[in-house]
Amino acid sequence: MTRYEALPIDPTALEELRASDDAGRPCAPYTATEGGEPLRCCLRGAEPQERIALVSYAPLRRWAARTWARPGAYDEQGPVFIHAEECEGPAPDRAGYPFSRAGALRTVRRYSAEGHIVGGRLLELPADEERGYDEALAEAFADPRVALAHVRAVEYGCFHFEVRRHDADG
């Protein structure tokens, strides 16, 4: 079965978000107390005492700016956690998909090269979390119209990560 790569927020976007988020608000860093916040810069949970920030992020808007897509009303922004300062990104030996736990509800939202939604799927992560993601993403990319997919939490709608068709890198 094909393995898909969960992409973190790219370093240029992170630099911008650490100054001002996609809603125009200044970044407001704080110290994580208990940890566990899902960091989209390095695709892991925050550790206690790390400096982090909750910012508004518009992943489709940023992708569209690089690819000349025109998402129109499909452009949306939402909350994500990031490190307040530059980090090393995902660990090179990181395995599997980030923020996975059996029973968690996710949406796999599919977008065309124009930035329009062309479908989606509700995914309850099975005990074999990787297999669940692999199957949902294989289903998404079996549709030739799909250029990228966003994985979001159902509970809060938070963006978790993006997966792109190899020729849709922008």
C-alpha positions as CSV (number, residue, x, y, z in Angstrom):
1,M,0.0,0.0,0.0
2,T,1.2,3.5,-0.8
3,R,2.4,5.6,2.1
4,Y,1.5,9.3,2.1
5,E,3.6,12.1,3.6
6,A,2.0,14.3,6.2
7,L,3.4,17.8,5.5
8,P,4.1,20.3,8.3
9,I,3.5,24.0,7.9
10,D,6.4,25.2,5.7
11,P,9.2,27.3,7.2
12,T,8.4,30.5,5.3
13,A,4.7,30.4,6.5
14,L,5.9,29.7,10.0
15,E,8.1,32.8,10.0
16,E,5.2,34.9,8.9
17,L,2.8,33.3,11.4
18,R,5.3,34.0,14.3
19,A,4.9,37.7,13.4
20,S,1.3,38.0,12.4
21,D,-1.2,35.2,11.8
22,D,-3.5,34.7,8.8
23,A,-6.3,36.7,10.6
24,G,-3.9,39.7,11.0
25,R,-3.3,39.2,14.8
26,P,0.1,39.5,16.3
27,C,1.6,36.2,17.6
28,A,1.1,35.8,21.4
29,P,3.5,33.2,22.6
30,Y,3.1,31.4,26.0
31,T,4.7,28.6,27.9
32,A,3.0,25.2,27.7
33,T,2.1,24.0,31.1
34,E,1.0,20.3,30.7
35,G,2.1,19.9,27.0
36,G,0.4,17.8,24.4
37,E,-0.8,20.7,22.1
38,P,-0.5,19.4,18.5
39,L,2.3,21.4,17.0
40,R,1.9,21.8,13.2
41,C,5.5,22.9,12.7
42,C,7.1,19.7,13.8
43,L,4.0,17.3,13.8
44,R,4.3,16.3,17.5
45,G,2.8,17.2,20.8
46,A,4.3,20.1,22.8
47,E,6.4,19.3,25.8
48,P,5.8,21.1,29.2
49,Q,7.6,24.4,29.4
50,E,8.0,24.8,25.6
51,R,7.2,28.2,24.2
52,I,4.3,27.9,21.8
53,A,1.6,30.0,20.2
54,L,-2.0,29.4,19.0
55,V,-2.4,31.2,15.7
56,S,-4.9,31.4,12.9
57,Y,-3.7,29.6,9.8
58,A,-5.2,29.5,6.2
59,P,-3.5,26.5,4.6
60,L,-5.6,26.5,1.4
61,R,-5.0,30.2,0.9
62,R,-1.3,29.8,1.2
63,W,-1.2,26.9,-1.2
64,A,-3.4,28.8,-3.7
65,A,-1.0,31.8,-3.6
66,R,1.8,29.5,-4.8
67,T,-0.2,27.6,-7.4
68,W,-2.5,30.4,-8.7
69,A,-5.5,28.4,-7.6
70,R,-8.7,30.4,-6.8
71,P,-10.5,28.7,-3.9
72,G,-13.0,31.5,-3.5
73,A,-15.4,30.7,-0.6
74,Y,-13.5,27.5,0.2
75,D,-10.7,29.6,1.6
76,E,-10.9,29.2,5.4
77,Q,-8.7,29.8,8.4
78,G,-8.5,28.2,11.8
79,P,-6.5,27.7,14.9
80,V,-3.2,25.8,15.0
81,F,-0.4,25.4,17.5
82,I,3.2,26.2,16.5
83,H,6.5,26.7,18.3
84,A,6.9,30.4,19.2
85,E,10.5,30.3,17.9
86,E,12.1,28.4,15.0
87,C,12.2,24.6,15.5
88,E,13.8,21.7,13.7
89,G,10.6,20.5,12.1
90,P,9.5,16.9,12.1
91,A,12.0,14.3,13.4
92,P,13.7,12.6,10.4
93,D,12.9,9.2,12.0
94,R,9.2,10.0,12.7
95,A,7.0,7.2,11.6
96,G,3.3,7.1,10.9
97,Y,0.8,9.9,10.8
98,P,0.8,12.7,13.4
99,F,-1.8,13.2,16.1
100,S,-3.2,9.7,15.6
101,R,-5.1,7.7,18.2
102,A,-7.5,4.9,17.6
103,G,-11.1,6.1,17.8
104,A,-10.3,9.7,16.9
105,L,-12.6,11.3,14.3
106,R,-11.0,13.1,11.4
107,T,-12.1,14.5,8.1
108,V,-10.1,14.0,5.0
109,R,-11.2,17.0,2.8
110,R,-10.2,16.8,-0.9
111,Y,-9.4,19.8,-3.0
112,S,-8.9,20.2,-6.8
113,A,-6.1,22.1,-8.5
114,E,-8.5,25.1,-8.6
115,G,-8.8,25.0,-4.8
116,H,-12.4,23.8,-4.8
117,I,-13.7,21.0,-2.5
118,V,-14.3,17.9,-4.5
119,G,-15.3,15.6,-1.7
120,G,-14.4,14.4,1.7
121,R,-14.6,11.6,4.1
122,L,-15.3,11.1,7.8
123,L,-12.6,8.8,9.2
124,E,-12.8,7.1,12.6
125,L,-9.2,6.0,13.1
126,P,-9.1,2.2,13.5
127,A,-6.7,0.3,15.9
128,D,-4.3,0.2,12.9
129,E,-4.1,4.0,12.5
130,E,-1.7,4.0,9.6
131,R,-3.8,1.6,7.6
132,G,-6.8,3.8,8.2
133,Y,-5.1,6.9,7.0
134,D,-3.5,5.0,4.1
135,E,-6.8,3.8,2.9
136,A,-8.6,7.1,3.2
137,L,-5.8,8.9,1.4
138,A,-5.6,6.3,-1.4
139,E,-9.4,6.7,-1.8
140,A,-8.9,10.5,-2.0
141,F,-6.1,10.4,-4.6
142,A,-7.8,7.7,-6.7
143,D,-9.9,10.7,-7.9
144,P,-7.8,12.4,-10.6
145,R,-9.3,15.8,-9.7
146,V,-7.8,15.7,-6.2
147,A,-4.6,17.8,-6.0
148,L,-4.3,17.8,-2.2
149,A,-6.1,16.6,1.0
150,H,-6.4,18.3,4.3
151,V,-6.8,16.2,7.5
152,R,-8.8,18.0,10.2
153,A,-10.1,17.1,13.7
154,V,-13.8,16.7,13.7
155,E,-14.3,18.0,17.3
156,Y,-12.8,21.4,16.7
157,G,-12.2,21.5,13.0
158,C,-8.5,22.1,13.5
159,F,-6.2,21.6,10.6
160,H,-3.8,18.7,11.4
161,F,-1.8,18.2,8.2
162,E,-1.8,18.4,4.4
163,V,-1.0,15.7,1.8
164,R,-0.4,16.6,-1.8
165,R,-0.4,14.8,-5.0
166,H,3.2,14.7,-6.2
167,D,2.5,17.0,-9.2
168,A,0.6,19.5,-7.0
169,D,3.5,20.8,-5.0
170,G,3.2,24.3,-6.4
